[in-house]
């Protein structure tokens, strides 16, 4: 038997490495010079060894991630055509997004329900409709992305009221499997940090369990967004799998499988130099895969300002297919196993997320703190700090506040309003608002572009 490839090299302890580094620093302090600490007090060291490994068990998916195509349901025939085409081109999961009731017979025509993973993201609460849809799609055992607490957090209002919404959800869970969703993507897209996302996800989940009982665990699944901090996003998803299992264990349901549906964040996506968005989503999809996402639905590079279109959707889907079928990421959920750095960050995120969760519960839990505006305030504080860094160019987005292309004109290409819309409706509580970092910058550029266009039009009209 041949010796192990690296047996010829002497092993060095962490203390020996640190001693060598201290000599090279020539008197500078190791901790002050080389230890990097994030705003959430996650410490990153310059090197890691086996001594840093405190691997905690993570219940990762046993099968490869599903490639999901998101389809908006307005006209059932059009949505069906788009869904069938996506499946023919490599997707094996579908997310139907609807703001009103639809005919499932038309929508799901020619779709193999047994072979397709289905998600229904309904922006309304109708228990009879969900029950009928569940019966029609029983062969697929779909996931219903119903999140009454998430709707309250984002809209500022219940669908009807607290009692009615929880009563409806309770009745839905009695007839429909996988009908409770915890949408953590709202907090990320609003500017929450990794630790906040983990803590809010646990508190959000625990609110459902306290109101609906431990039997609800088998119905719960999750939506996450990932952004550009590659290794931290991997660690975030892995940390959540550790934490949610710990929570489920408290309810004697530790064996429950955890479904995590992941999409790239919109917070760092830009209008100008929009092709860079493809680089961002590729990196983010890789983070999702290595983090152990069950299902990934990529977003189009032009989703910020364009209506859904064949080219953008095809590119987004093919990014995932290339990663899965050509780049060797088919079983990527296991690739981070044994990475001392990722494991160290995962454990730190999990520990801090658990501590913050415990603090939230001591103060009354998720719903109380949401009603009191505490959750909104904490996310807003984190978002403002991040926005200030972007404005000061300490945090950079290529093509926006870094290497901006002045000749890039976008005014004529905008089909969708790409900025936060002002709302003039009365709400029970302060809504949590999704917003992008580059919005103010883009508004200024578009306004300059508009004025130049007006000058040119006046000049042309005057001959």
N, C-alpha and C positions, 0 to 999 in steps of 0.2 A: 504493500500500500504506500503510495506516494505521500510525503509529508505535506501538511497544509501550506499553501502558497506563501503565507506570511510568517511561518515559523522561524525563518532565518533572521527576522527582525527582532531586536530587543523590545520588550514591552516597557512603557514608561508610565509612571503613575501621574495622576493629576497634580500632585504636589511637585513632582519633578518638572512638569511642564510650566507650572505657575512660577517656580523658582527661576527657570530659564527666562521666562517673560519679564520677571521683575528685574533681572540683570539688564536685559535689553532696554528696559524703560529708563534706565539710568537715573534712578531716584524718584521718578514720578510714581504716584500712588496707583496701584493696580485697579482698585475698585473705582476710583474717580475717573481713570483714563480709559479703561477698556470695558467696563460693565455698562451696558445700555439698559435704561429703564424706560418703559413706555408710560404714557399718561395714566394707564390703569395699573401701574406698579408691577408690570411683568418684567422680570429681570432676564436679559439675554447676555450670555457670557461669550467670550471670544473663542472658546473651544469646549467640547464636551467629551467625556470618556464614559466607560462602562460604569464608573462610580456614580455617575449622574442618573443612571437608569433606575427608575422606580416605576416600572411598567405596571399600570393598573389594567385589569381585564376590560376589554372593549368588545361588546357584542356587535361585530360587524356583519353586514349582509353576506350571506353565503353565495349568492349569485351576482353576476355582473349588473351594473346599473342599467336602468331602462332609458332609452332615448325617447323623450316625449316631445310631441308637437302640440303647442297651444293653439286652440281654434276658438275664435269668438263666434258665438251663436246669435245671429240676427235673423238671417234667412236660413232655415233648416237645410234646404237643398244645396245652397252654396257652401255651408259649413260641412255638410256631408261630403261634397266633392273634394274640398280641401283636405278633410281627414283621410279619405280613401287614398288620395294622391300621396299624402305624407307616409302612410303605411306602405304603399308600393315602393317608396323611395328610401325605405330603411328604418323609419320610426317603428317602435313596438309598443308605444304608449301614447295616449291622447288625453289632453286636458281641455275640456269644453268649458268656456267661460260665458256665463249667461246673466243678463239683467232682467229677464222675464221668462215666463214659462214657454216651453217649446214642445214639439211633437217628437218623442223619442224614436218612433217608427221611421219617420223620414230622416232624422238626424243620423241614425245608426244603420241605415240600409247598407248592405254589402260589407259590413264590418264584422270580422270574426271575433265575437265577444270572448270566446274561450282563449284566444291567442293574443288578445290586446288588453293591456293594463289601462283602465279608465279612471279618469279624475273628472269630477264635476265641481267647478267653482261657481257657486250660485250666489249672486248678490241680492238675494231675497230669501225669505223664510216662509216656506209653504209645506207643511208636513204631509198633506195628502199627495202633493205633486212628487215629493221625495220618495214617499212610499211606493207610488206607482212606477216611478223611474227605477227604483231599486228592484222591483219585481221584474220589470222589462229587461234589466241588465243583470239578472241573477247569475247568469253563466260567467260573467266577468268579475263578480264581487267587487264592484267599483268603490273608489274612495270619494266620499262627499266632503268637499272642502268647506264645511259649514263652521263658521267661527263667530258666534254671537258676541263674544267679548271683544274679538278683533274688530267687528263691525262697530261696536260701541266706541272703541279706542280711536278708530279712524274717522268715523262720521260724527262722533259726539252724541249720538242718539241710539237707543235701542231700535230694533225693527218695529216693536210695538211698545212693550215696557218690560221691566225685569222679570216679573212673574210670568207673563205670557210667553216671553222668549224662552225662558228656562223650561216652562211646561211643554212648549212645542218641541224643544230639543230632546226632552226626556221621552216624549212619545215617539219621536223619530228613532231614537236609539233602541227602542223596544222592537221595532220592525225592520230596522236598517242597520247593517253592519258598517263599520268604518265611517261613521257619520259625524265625528267631531274632529275639527282641525284647530291647531294652534299655529297661527300665522305670525311667525317671528320676523318675517321679511319686512313687516311694517316698521319695526323698531330700527332695523339696520338702515332702511331707506330714509328714515327720518334723522339718522345721524348717531344712533346709539353705538357705543363701543362693544367689543367682544364680550367683556365681563357682564355688561348690562344686558346684552341679548340673552346670554345664558341664564342669568338670574330672572329676567322677565319671562323667559320661556318656561322656566320651572314654576314660577308663581302663577302665571297664566294657566298652566296645566293643573296646578294644585287647586285653583279656584273651581275648575270643572269637577275635579274629583271630590271636593268637599260638598259641592251642590248636587252632584249626580251619583256619587258613590263609587266604590272601587271597581264595580262592574263596568264602568265607563272606560276603563283603561284599554280594553280590547277594541274600543271604537276610536281611540285617539291616534292621530298622526300629525305630522308637522311640516311646515313650509319654512325654509330658510333662504336667505340671500347671502351671496358671498361677493367680496370685493377684491381689490388688487393686492392686499397684503398676503402674498401667496402662502407662506408657511403658517401664519397665524390663522388663516381661514381653514386650512387643513386641521390645525390644532383645535379650532373652535368647534367644528363638527364632531371630532373625536371626543372632545371634552363633554359635549352635550350627551353623546351616547352613554358615557360613564355616569353623568349626573342623573339623567332621566331613569336609568335603570335603578339607581339608588333610591329615587323617589318612588318608583313602582314597587320596590322591595318593601317600603314602609307600608304599602297597601297590600302586601302579600301577593303581588302580581309580577314578580321579577322575571318570569319566563316569557312575558309578552314581547312579541316582536315589535321593533320600532321602525316605522316607515318615515323616511325623511325625503321630502320633495324639495329640490334645490333649483334656484334660478340665479343667474348673475344679477348683481345689484344694478339699479339705474342711477344711483347717487353719483357715480363717477363717470357716467356716460355723457358725451358731448355732442353738440350740433356741428361745430366747426371741426374740420379734420376728422370727420366721422369714421373714416376707415380705420382709425386707431382703435375704435370700439371693438373691431374684430380681434385685435391683439389682446385687449382687455378681457373679452369674453372667453377667449381661448385659455388664458391663464386661469381665469376664475372657474371654468369648467374642469380644468385639471385639479384645482384645489378641491372642488366638490367630489371628484372621483376619489382622490387620495384620502379625503376626509370621511369617506364611507357613505356617500349619498345613495339612496335607494333608486331614485328617479331624478333625472336632470332634464329641465326644459330650458334650452338656451334662448336668448333674446336676440333679435336681429340688430345688426349694426346701426340701422336707421330707425329703430323703434321709437326713438324720442320724438321725431318730427314727421315720419312718414306713416301713412296707413299701411296695414298689413299688405305685403306684396309677395309675389312668388319668388323673386330673386332673393330678397332679404331672408325669407323663411328658409329657402333652400340652403343658402350659405350657413345659416345658424345651425340647421340640422346636420349638414355635412361636417361642420366642425366637430360635433360629437361623434359622428360615424367614423371620421378619420382617427380620432383619439382611440375609439373602441376597437376598430377593425384593422387599422394600419399602424398605429403608434404603439400598440402593445398594452393599452390601458384596460383591456378586457377584464382583468382581475385586479385593477388598480387599488381597490379598497385595502389590499394587504401591503402595498408598497412602503407605507410609512412604518410598518412594524420594525422595531429595532433601531429606528432613528433616534438617537439620544436627544438631539435638539428638539425634534417635534414632540417627543414624549415629555420632555421637561416643560415645554411651553404648554402642552395639553394639560399636564398635571397642575401647573400654576393657574391656568384659566379655570379649571374645574374647581380648585380650592377657593379661588376668589369669587367665582360665580356662586358657589354653595354658601359662602359667608354672606354675600349680598342677599341671596334668596332668604336666608334665615332672618336677616334684618328686616326684610320686607314682610315676612310672615309675623314677626313680633309686633310690627306696627299696624297690623290689621289685615294684611293680605292684598292681593293684586287689585281686586275690585274697589276696595276702600281707598287705596292709594291713587287709583285712577280717578275716582270721584273727587278726591281731595286735590288733584292736579299735581301730585308729587312725581308720578312717573313722567308726565309731560315735561315738568320742570327739569328733571335730571337729564332727559334726552335732549331738551333744548339747550341746556348748558354745554353738553358735550358737542352738540352740533355747532354752536356758536364758536367754540374754541377751534374746531376743525375748519370752519369757514374763515376765521381770522387767519389761520395758517395758509389757507389757499389764497386769500387776498394779499397776504404778505409774501407770497411765492415760496413759502417754506414747504408747503405741500403742493406738488405740481402735477398738472395733467397735460400731457403732450398735445400740442395743437390748440390749447386754450391759454393757460398762463405760462406755458413753456414752448418756445419755438412756434409761436402763432404765425400762420400763413395769412398775411394781410390781403392777399389777392383772392382768398377763399370767400365767395359770396354765397349766402344761404337764403336770402329773403324769398326768392322765387320758388325755392324747393320745399318750403314748410307747408305741410298738409294738416298737421295736428298742432294745436297750441302746446308748446313744449315747456311751459312754465306753470308754477303753482297758481291755481285759479282762486280768485277771491270768492268766498261764499257769504251769502247774506241770509243765512237761515239760523233760527234759534236752536241752540244745542244745550243738552243737559250738562255737558262738561266740555273742557277744552279738547278739541280733536288733535290727534297726533298726525302731522302732515309729512308726507313723503316729499322730498325736495332734492334737487341736484346741486352739487357744489358750484358748478359753472354758470348758474342761471343769471346772476347779476351781470357777470362779464359778458354773457351772450346777448342780453338785452341791450347793453351799451353798444356792442358791435352792430347789432341789427338796426339800432336807432341811427347810428352813423351811416350805415348802408342805405337806410331809407331816405335820409336827408340828401345824400349824394345822388340817389336816383331821382329825387324830386328836382334837384338842381339841373340834372341832365334833361329831364322832361321839359322844364321851363326854358332851358337854352334851346332845345329842339323846336319847341312851339314858337319861340321868338325868331326862328330862322337863323 
